[in-house]
Amino acid sequence: MPSFVYVKIPLHPGQAERLPALHEDIERVLSADGLGELIGWGRSLPSLPGGRSGPEAAHHRLDIEVADQTRALVVLRHALAGLAVPDGTELHFTQDGQALQCLYERETWGSPMRSTATSRPVRNPAR
């Protein structure tokens, strides 16, 4: 069963021009090894107190569906670092029912930690 993974890339001045090439590179990396596909992308608005969204996008989000999550996470970490994503980039995934994320800072991916972000709910198998 495919797994859902997403990447949140902080938006900085000049970043928007690089996004189409980033999409192409991620699609190429995933399809080269048959690991999955980029299923969507878009701007992510910041959360404000009271559940409101801020007026300006804070992140660019990549939604990815992968066949082998373990392999895909290794490949994605390597590919994203090679594509010079900015510090603060987050890689989100669910493992054993727990939402986790890894943070990219100083050219290194941190260890998985609990995520407070909303992710796609786990699908219930057909009964």
PyMOL commands that place a pseudoatom at each C-alpha (Angstrom):
pseudoatom trace, name=CA, resn=MET, resi=1, chain=A, elem=C, hetatm=0, pos=[0.000, 0.000, 0.000]
pseudoatom trace, name=CA, resn=PRO, resi=2, chain=A, elem=C, hetatm=0, pos=[1.413, 3.436, -0.905]
pseudoatom trace, name=CA, resn=SER, resi=3, chain=A, elem=C, hetatm=0, pos=[2.524, 5.831, 1.819]
pseudoatom trace, name=CA, resn=PHE, resi=4, chain=A, elem=C, hetatm=0, pos=[1.994, 9.570, 1.892]
pseudoatom trace, name=CA, resn=VAL, resi=5, chain=A, elem=C, hetatm=0, pos=[4.995, 11.838, 2.487]
pseudoatom trace, name=CA, resn=TYR, resi=6, chain=A, elem=C, hetatm=0, pos=[5.190, 15.590, 2.219]
pseudoatom trace, name=CA, resn=VAL, resi=7, chain=A, elem=C, hetatm=0, pos=[7.921, 18.197, 2.192]
pseudoatom trace, name=CA, resn=LYS, resi=8, chain=A, elem=C, hetatm=0, pos=[7.572, 21.768, 3.470]
pseudoatom trace, name=CA, resn=ILE, resi=9, chain=A, elem=C, hetatm=0, pos=[10.133, 24.165, 2.010]
pseudoatom trace, name=CA, resn=PRO, resi=10, chain=A, elem=C, hetatm=0, pos=[10.396, 27.641, 3.585]
pseudoatom trace, name=CA, resn=LEU, resi=11, chain=A, elem=C, hetatm=0, pos=[9.757, 30.373, 1.059]
pseudoatom trace, name=CA, resn=HIS, resi=12, chain=A, elem=C, hetatm=0, pos=[12.492, 32.988, 0.923]
pseudoatom trace, name=CA, resn=PRO, resi=13, chain=A, elem=C, hetatm=0, pos=[12.997, 35.796, -1.611]
pseudoatom trace, name=CA, resn=GLY, resi=14, chain=A, elem=C, hetatm=0, pos=[14.028, 34.336, -4.962]
pseudoatom trace, name=CA, resn=GLN, resi=15, chain=A, elem=C, hetatm=0, pos=[12.864, 30.821, -4.020]
pseudoatom trace, name=CA, resn=ALA, resi=16, chain=A, elem=C, hetatm=0, pos=[9.762, 30.826, -6.244]
pseudoatom trace, name=CA, resn=GLU, resi=17, chain=A, elem=C, hetatm=0, pos=[11.808, 30.885, -9.450]
pseudoatom trace, name=CA, resn=ARG, resi=18, chain=A, elem=C, hetatm=0, pos=[13.528, 27.630, -8.451]
pseudoatom trace, name=CA, resn=LEU, resi=19, chain=A, elem=C, hetatm=0, pos=[10.343, 25.669, -7.706]
pseudoatom trace, name=CA, resn=PRO, resi=20, chain=A, elem=C, hetatm=0, pos=[9.491, 24.366, -11.211]
pseudoatom trace, name=CA, resn=ALA, resi=21, chain=A, elem=C, hetatm=0, pos=[12.999, 22.865, -11.527]
pseudoatom trace, name=CA, resn=LEU, resi=22, chain=A, elem=C, hetatm=0, pos=[12.685, 21.391, -8.031]
pseudoatom trace, name=CA, resn=HIS, resi=23, chain=A, elem=C, hetatm=0, pos=[9.387, 19.705, -8.990]
pseudoatom trace, name=CA, resn=GLU, resi=24, chain=A, elem=C, hetatm=0, pos=[10.977, 18.210, -12.106]
pseudoatom trace, name=CA, resn=ASP, resi=25, chain=A, elem=C, hetatm=0, pos=[14.024, 16.976, -10.198]
pseudoatom trace, name=CA, resn=ILE, resi=26, chain=A, elem=C, hetatm=0, pos=[11.936, 15.328, -7.462]
pseudoatom trace, name=CA, resn=GLU, resi=27, chain=A, elem=C, hetatm=0, pos=[9.661, 13.671, -10.057]
pseudoatom trace, name=CA, resn=ARG, resi=28, chain=A, elem=C, hetatm=0, pos=[12.728, 12.392, -11.929]
pseudoatom trace, name=CA, resn=VAL, resi=29, chain=A, elem=C, hetatm=0, pos=[14.374, 10.981, -8.783]
pseudoatom trace, name=CA, resn=LEU, resi=30, chain=A, elem=C, hetatm=0, pos=[11.192, 9.210, -7.655]
pseudoatom trace, name=CA, resn=SER, resi=31, chain=A, elem=C, hetatm=0, pos=[10.372, 7.727, -11.056]
pseudoatom trace, name=CA, resn=ALA, resi=32, chain=A, elem=C, hetatm=0, pos=[13.970, 6.649, -11.806]
pseudoatom trace, name=CA, resn=ASP, resi=33, chain=A, elem=C, hetatm=0, pos=[13.842, 4.116, -8.978]
pseudoatom trace, name=CA, resn=GLY, resi=34, chain=A, elem=C, hetatm=0, pos=[10.108, 3.406, -9.220]
pseudoatom trace, name=CA, resn=LEU, resi=35, chain=A, elem=C, hetatm=0, pos=[9.701, 4.802, -5.706]
pseudoatom trace, name=CA, resn=GLY, resi=36, chain=A, elem=C, hetatm=0, pos=[6.598, 6.879, -6.227]
pseudoatom trace, name=CA, resn=GLU, resi=37, chain=A, elem=C, hetatm=0, pos=[5.362, 10.134, -7.629]
pseudoatom trace, name=CA, resn=LEU, resi=38, chain=A, elem=C, hetatm=0, pos=[4.865, 13.783, -6.869]
pseudoatom trace, name=CA, resn=ILE, resi=39, chain=A, elem=C, hetatm=0, pos=[1.076, 14.048, -6.632]
pseudoatom trace, name=CA, resn=GLY, resi=40, chain=A, elem=C, hetatm=0, pos=[0.716, 17.745, -5.888]
pseudoatom trace, name=CA, resn=TRP, resi=41, chain=A, elem=C, hetatm=0, pos=[2.272, 20.966, -4.685]
pseudoatom trace, name=CA, resn=GLY, resi=42, chain=A, elem=C, hetatm=0, pos=[1.316, 24.415, -3.568]
pseudoatom trace, name=CA, resn=ARG, resi=43, chain=A, elem=C, hetatm=0, pos=[1.778, 27.208, -1.103]
pseudoatom trace, name=CA, resn=SER, resi=44, chain=A, elem=C, hetatm=0, pos=[1.202, 26.536, 2.579]
pseudoatom trace, name=CA, resn=LEU, resi=45, chain=A, elem=C, hetatm=0, pos=[-0.198, 29.367, 4.685]
pseudoatom trace, name=CA, resn=PRO, resi=46, chain=A, elem=C, hetatm=0, pos=[1.035, 29.956, 8.242]
pseudoatom trace, name=CA, resn=SER, resi=47, chain=A, elem=C, hetatm=0, pos=[-1.257, 29.103, 11.129]
pseudoatom trace, name=CA, resn=LEU, resi=48, chain=A, elem=C, hetatm=0, pos=[-2.311, 31.971, 13.379]
pseudoatom trace, name=CA, resn=PRO, resi=49, chain=A, elem=C, hetatm=0, pos=[-3.963, 31.904, 16.807]
pseudoatom trace, name=CA, resn=GLY, resi=50, chain=A, elem=C, hetatm=0, pos=[-7.622, 30.954, 16.678]
pseudoatom trace, name=CA, resn=GLY, resi=51, chain=A, elem=C, hetatm=0, pos=[-7.122, 28.568, 13.743]
pseudoatom trace, name=CA, resn=ARG, resi=52, chain=A, elem=C, hetatm=0, pos=[-6.834, 31.370, 11.183]
pseudoatom trace, name=CA, resn=SER, resi=53, chain=A, elem=C, hetatm=0, pos=[-4.373, 31.363, 8.278]
pseudoatom trace, name=CA, resn=GLY, resi=54, chain=A, elem=C, hetatm=0, pos=[-1.908, 34.141, 7.601]
pseudoatom trace, name=CA, resn=PRO, resi=55, chain=A, elem=C, hetatm=0, pos=[-2.161, 36.216, 4.421]
pseudoatom trace, name=CA, resn=GLU, resi=56, chain=A, elem=C, hetatm=0, pos=[1.177, 35.198, 2.902]
pseudoatom trace, name=CA, resn=ALA, resi=57, chain=A, elem=C, hetatm=0, pos=[2.530, 31.757, 2.108]
pseudoatom trace, name=CA, resn=ALA, resi=58, chain=A, elem=C, hetatm=0, pos=[5.236, 30.609, 4.488]
pseudoatom trace, name=CA, resn=HIS, resi=59, chain=A, elem=C, hetatm=0, pos=[6.130, 27.309, 2.811]
pseudoatom trace, name=CA, resn=HIS, resi=60, chain=A, elem=C, hetatm=0, pos=[5.925, 25.510, -0.478]
pseudoatom trace, name=CA, resn=ARG, resi=61, chain=A, elem=C, hetatm=0, pos=[4.539, 22.019, 0.043]
pseudoatom trace, name=CA, resn=LEU, resi=62, chain=A, elem=C, hetatm=0, pos=[5.261, 18.925, -2.061]
pseudoatom trace, name=CA, resn=ASP, resi=63, chain=A, elem=C, hetatm=0, pos=[2.821, 16.011, -1.671]
pseudoatom trace, name=CA, resn=ILE, resi=64, chain=A, elem=C, hetatm=0, pos=[4.358, 12.667, -2.540]
pseudoatom trace, name=CA, resn=GLU, resi=65, chain=A, elem=C, hetatm=0, pos=[3.029, 9.123, -2.667]
pseudoatom trace, name=CA, resn=VAL, resi=66, chain=A, elem=C, hetatm=0, pos=[5.663, 6.407, -2.321]
pseudoatom trace, name=CA, resn=ALA, resi=67, chain=A, elem=C, hetatm=0, pos=[5.646, 2.634, -2.722]
pseudoatom trace, name=CA, resn=ASP, resi=68, chain=A, elem=C, hetatm=0, pos=[8.529, 1.893, -0.314]
pseudoatom trace, name=CA, resn=GLN, resi=69, chain=A, elem=C, hetatm=0, pos=[8.614, 4.546, 2.399]
pseudoatom trace, name=CA, resn=THR, resi=70, chain=A, elem=C, hetatm=0, pos=[11.932, 3.477, 3.936]
pseudoatom trace, name=CA, resn=ARG, resi=71, chain=A, elem=C, hetatm=0, pos=[13.816, 3.640, 0.623]
pseudoatom trace, name=CA, resn=ALA, resi=72, chain=A, elem=C, hetatm=0, pos=[11.972, 6.757, -0.517]
pseudoatom trace, name=CA, resn=LEU, resi=73, chain=A, elem=C, hetatm=0, pos=[12.861, 8.701, 2.635]
pseudoatom trace, name=CA, resn=VAL, resi=74, chain=A, elem=C, hetatm=0, pos=[16.558, 7.945, 2.127]
pseudoatom trace, name=CA, resn=VAL, resi=75, chain=A, elem=C, hetatm=0, pos=[16.397, 8.972, -1.540]
pseudoatom trace, name=CA, resn=LEU, resi=76, chain=A, elem=C, hetatm=0, pos=[14.365, 12.110, -0.788]
pseudoatom trace, name=CA, resn=ARG, resi=77, chain=A, elem=C, hetatm=0, pos=[16.737, 13.260, 1.969]
pseudoatom trace, name=CA, resn=HIS, resi=78, chain=A, elem=C, hetatm=0, pos=[19.696, 12.864, -0.372]
pseudoatom trace, name=CA, resn=ALA, resi=79, chain=A, elem=C, hetatm=0, pos=[17.941, 14.487, -3.353]
pseudoatom trace, name=CA, resn=LEU, resi=80, chain=A, elem=C, hetatm=0, pos=[16.615, 17.465, -1.394]
pseudoatom trace, name=CA, resn=ALA, resi=81, chain=A, elem=C, hetatm=0, pos=[20.031, 18.148, 0.153]
pseudoatom trace, name=CA, resn=GLY, resi=82, chain=A, elem=C, hetatm=0, pos=[21.602, 17.937, -3.317]
pseudoatom trace, name=CA, resn=LEU, resi=83, chain=A, elem=C, hetatm=0, pos=[19.032, 20.422, -4.597]
pseudoatom trace, name=CA, resn=ALA, resi=84, chain=A, elem=C, hetatm=0, pos=[20.154, 22.897, -1.920]
pseudoatom trace, name=CA, resn=VAL, resi=85, chain=A, elem=C, hetatm=0, pos=[16.829, 23.293, -0.141]
pseudoatom trace, name=CA, resn=PRO, resi=86, chain=A, elem=C, hetatm=0, pos=[17.002, 25.979, 2.547]
pseudoatom trace, name=CA, resn=ASP, resi=87, chain=A, elem=C, hetatm=0, pos=[17.444, 25.384, 6.257]
pseudoatom trace, name=CA, resn=GLY, resi=88, chain=A, elem=C, hetatm=0, pos=[14.107, 24.758, 7.909]
pseudoatom trace, name=CA, resn=THR, resi=89, chain=A, elem=C, hetatm=0, pos=[12.876, 22.369, 5.199]
pseudoatom trace, name=CA, resn=GLU, resi=90, chain=A, elem=C, hetatm=0, pos=[10.730, 19.633, 6.771]
pseudoatom trace, name=CA, resn=LEU, resi=91, chain=A, elem=C, hetatm=0, pos=[10.150, 16.061, 5.585]
pseudoatom trace, name=CA, resn=HIS, resi=92, chain=A, elem=C, hetatm=0, pos=[6.879, 14.661, 7.037]
pseudoatom trace, name=CA, resn=PHE, resi=93, chain=A, elem=C, hetatm=0, pos=[5.727, 11.037, 7.137]
pseudoatom trace, name=CA, resn=THR, resi=94, chain=A, elem=C, hetatm=0, pos=[3.778, 8.573, 9.265]
pseudoatom trace, name=CA, resn=GLN, resi=95, chain=A, elem=C, hetatm=0, pos=[5.376, 5.515, 10.780]
pseudoatom trace, name=CA, resn=ASP, resi=96, chain=A, elem=C, hetatm=0, pos=[3.529, 2.958, 12.895]
pseudoatom trace, name=CA, resn=GLY, resi=97, chain=A, elem=C, hetatm=0, pos=[0.587, 5.354, 13.113]
pseudoatom trace, name=CA, resn=GLN, resi=98, chain=A, elem=C, hetatm=0, pos=[2.710, 8.218, 14.450]
pseudoatom trace, name=CA, resn=ALA, resi=99, chain=A, elem=C, hetatm=0, pos=[3.203, 11.492, 12.542]
pseudoatom trace, name=CA, resn=LEU, resi=100, chain=A, elem=C, hetatm=0, pos=[6.933, 12.271, 12.330]
pseudoatom trace, name=CA, resn=GLN, resi=101, chain=A, elem=C, hetatm=0, pos=[9.148, 14.834, 10.684]
pseudoatom trace, name=CA, resn=CYS, resi=102, chain=A, elem=C, hetatm=0, pos=[12.827, 15.437, 9.993]
pseudoatom trace, name=CA, resn=LEU, resi=103, chain=A, elem=C, hetatm=0, pos=[14.251, 18.958, 9.862]
pseudoatom trace, name=CA, resn=TYR, resi=104, chain=A, elem=C, hetatm=0, pos=[17.010, 20.058, 7.460]
pseudoatom trace, name=CA, resn=GLU, resi=105, chain=A, elem=C, hetatm=0, pos=[19.524, 22.467, 8.999]
pseudoatom trace, name=CA, resn=ARG, resi=106, chain=A, elem=C, hetatm=0, pos=[23.175, 23.207, 8.276]
pseudoatom trace, name=CA, resn=GLU, resi=107, chain=A, elem=C, hetatm=0, pos=[23.252, 20.737, 5.374]
pseudoatom trace, name=CA, resn=THR, resi=108, chain=A, elem=C, hetatm=0, pos=[22.111, 17.864, 7.622]
pseudoatom trace, name=CA, resn=TRP, resi=109, chain=A, elem=C, hetatm=0, pos=[18.815, 16.067, 8.191]
pseudoatom trace, name=CA, resn=GLY, resi=110, chain=A, elem=C, hetatm=0, pos=[17.901, 15.712, 11.853]
pseudoatom trace, name=CA, resn=SER, resi=111, chain=A, elem=C, hetatm=0, pos=[16.532, 12.557, 13.406]
pseudoatom trace, name=CA, resn=PRO, resi=112, chain=A, elem=C, hetatm=0, pos=[12.806, 11.879, 13.158]
pseudoatom trace, name=CA, resn=MET, resi=113, chain=A, elem=C, hetatm=0, pos=[10.771, 13.685, 15.798]
pseudoatom trace, name=CA, resn=ARG, resi=114, chain=A, elem=C, hetatm=0, pos=[7.078, 13.917, 16.579]
pseudoatom trace, name=CA, resn=SER, resi=115, chain=A, elem=C, hetatm=0, pos=[5.186, 16.175, 14.233]
pseudoatom trace, name=CA, resn=THR, resi=116, chain=A, elem=C, hetatm=0, pos=[2.427, 18.526, 15.267]
pseudoatom trace, name=CA, resn=ALA, resi=117, chain=A, elem=C, hetatm=0, pos=[1.472, 19.226, 11.646]
pseudoatom trace, name=CA, resn=THR, resi=118, chain=A, elem=C, hetatm=0, pos=[-1.699, 17.877, 10.114]
pseudoatom trace, name=CA, resn=SER, resi=119, chain=A, elem=C, hetatm=0, pos=[-1.166, 15.023, 7.692]
pseudoatom trace, name=CA, resn=ARG, resi=120, chain=A, elem=C, hetatm=0, pos=[-3.381, 12.862, 5.539]
pseudoatom trace, name=CA, resn=PRO, resi=121, chain=A, elem=C, hetatm=0, pos=[-5.382, 10.552, 7.801]
pseudoatom trace, name=CA, resn=VAL, resi=122, chain=A, elem=C, hetatm=0, pos=[-4.563, 6.875, 7.709]
pseudoatom trace, name=CA, resn=ARG, resi=123, chain=A, elem=C, hetatm=0, pos=[-6.961, 5.010, 5.456]
pseudoatom trace, name=CA, resn=ASN, resi=124, chain=A, elem=C, hetatm=0, pos=[-8.932, 2.191, 7.034]
pseudoatom trace, name=CA, resn=PRO, resi=125, chain=A, elem=C, hetatm=0, pos=[-8.580, -1.056, 5.134]
pseudoatom trace, name=CA, resn=ALA, resi=126, chain=A, elem=C, hetatm=0, pos=[-11.722, -2.341, 3.442]
pseudoatom trace, name=CA, resn=ARG, resi=127, chain=A, elem=C, hetatm=0, pos=[-13.748, -4.591, 5.681]
for i in range(1, 127): cmd.bond("trace and resi %d" % i, "trace and resi %d" % (i + 1))
show_as sticks, trace
zoom trace
